[in-house]
Amino acid sequence: MKIGFDNEKYLRIQSEHIKKRIAQFGDKLYMEFGGKLYDDYHASRVLPGFHPDSKLRMLMQLRDDAEIVIVISAEDIERNKVRGDLGITYDKDVLRLKEVFTERGFYVSSVVITHYNGQSSAVSFRERLERIGGVKVYYHYLIEGYPTNVELIDSDEGFGKNDFVETTRPLVVVTAPGPGSGKMAVCLSQLYNEKRRGVKAGYAKFETFPIWNIPLKHPINVAYEAATADLNDVNMIDHFHLEAYGKTTVNYNRDIEIFPVLNAIFEGIFGESPYKSPTDMGVNMIGSCISDDEVCCEASKQEIIRRYYTALSNMTDGRNNDQEVNKLVLLMKQMKLTTAYRTCTVAAYERKLRSGTPCAAIELADGTLITAETTQLLGPSAA
């Protein structure tokens, strides 16, 4: 496999950058981890050389100063939401993540159940965690008008009514099984309640993609849009950063849209905001560790097509609608890609035309193509 990413450099400079951000705030830093902290296979596909557990390995250099808080939404527990890549429910993934982190020597201090409104399944999950032991469990409640009702949010009836999560270390890593769990709200609630207790705490966001310091339409960033086509995320120029510093950086629509509200919440807590842009909030150094841009571009184009085929398969199975597929078709057009760019699909299709049966093909690292067709005994993958 051709390597396009310097993993050792990443482990070194990313941990140093986080240390600098901790020092910026003094007592404590709450760091929201977007995406997957562990088993990030998307990153390993578009950045050949990046290891799926690289972010966790990077944090291992900080583990004596770090503790982990896992967040799960009561609404996701109630509807048995499943993590698509692993096929397990979010509540089971909380237990899996706790075990993985603990085995790596991390201190998992607590689990926060967000969006709590008396759901019986959330109560049962809390009781289960408490029986297992080893972590404290807290509730964070629904706040009417969140995130725009800043006056209520920054009050005793907003963040003030949430359970205060007891933490003891200078770096608090806030992670979750998947998006929409309420990680950011947990961080902000903690800032509010730390301030009431006289503790100076800060917030930072670790988001692997989009990569802020490469072009907007770079294949790596377009591959991120492909990966989140079901959420309809859109990469955008961070105009707040451009206005503040005169520099062009990339972020995604949800962070840019919510930034004015976040700024108002920060001002309500601290009196002034520590950040001038969504990019300012981030600590991601991954773009500085790309060692071969051409290799990463090629891998990202292949990933876009792979996502397209996955979406087609999901639509056939009734797991999504044509909106996701249409978004991926549009992204492929932006990159001037067709399915023919993925040579193994061409080889499989050509053999199907010859044999009249379903066929499969794989491409080896040296470019060799191996094809197989369906027989009376075996399917093409087995053959």
Secondary structure, DSSP 8 states (H G I E B T S, - for coil): ----B-HHHHHHHHHHHHHHHHHHHSSEEEEEE-S-SS--HHHHHHSTT--TTHHHHHHHTTGGGEEEEEEEEHHHHHTT-EETTTTEEHHHHHHHHHHHHHHTT-EEEEEEEEEESS-HHHHHHHHHHHHH-SSEEEEEE--TTTTT-HHHHTSTTTGGGS------SSEEEEE-SSTTS-HHHHHHHHHHHHHHTT--EEEEEE--SS-TTS-TT-HHHHHHHHHTTTTT--EEE-HHHHHHHS---EEEHHHHHHHHHHHHHHHHHHSS-S-SSHHHHB---GGGGBS-HHHHHHHHHHHHHHHHHHHHHHHHTTSS-HHHHHHHHHHHHHTT--GGGSHHHHHHHHHHHHHSS-EEEEE-TTS-EEEEE--SS--TTT-
